[in-house]
Amino acid sequence: MSHDELQFQEIHDVFRPKIHRYLIRLVGEYEAENLTQEVFVRVSQGLKTFRGESQLSTWIYRIATNAALD
């Protein structure tokens, strides 16, 4: 695995359960699983451009909130 893949895997392992619970509260259990996967696809794609101007958790939760609103 490359460094980027390892970094993403660590982020996924830490944040996936939290984001899934958050999305269950926002959209219900039925849609939360699909949205959780979508959030982590977006995180994976955007990780290289993450500037660090906010905390990583803030950025991930914003992605989750936007996915729920869409």
C-alpha positions, 0 to 999 in steps of 0.5 A: 500500500502507498502512503496515501492509501495507508493514510486514507485507511487510517482516516476511514477506520477512525471516522467511519463509525462516527460519520455513520452514526451522524448520518443516521441521525440526519437521514435515517438508517436506510440512507446512512450506509450509502451516504457514508460510502459516498462521503469516504469516496469524496474524502479519498478524492479530496485528501490530496487537496485538503489544505489543513485550514480547518481540522480534518474532522471539521472537513469530513463532517462538512462533507457528510453534512453536504452529502446529507443535504444533497 
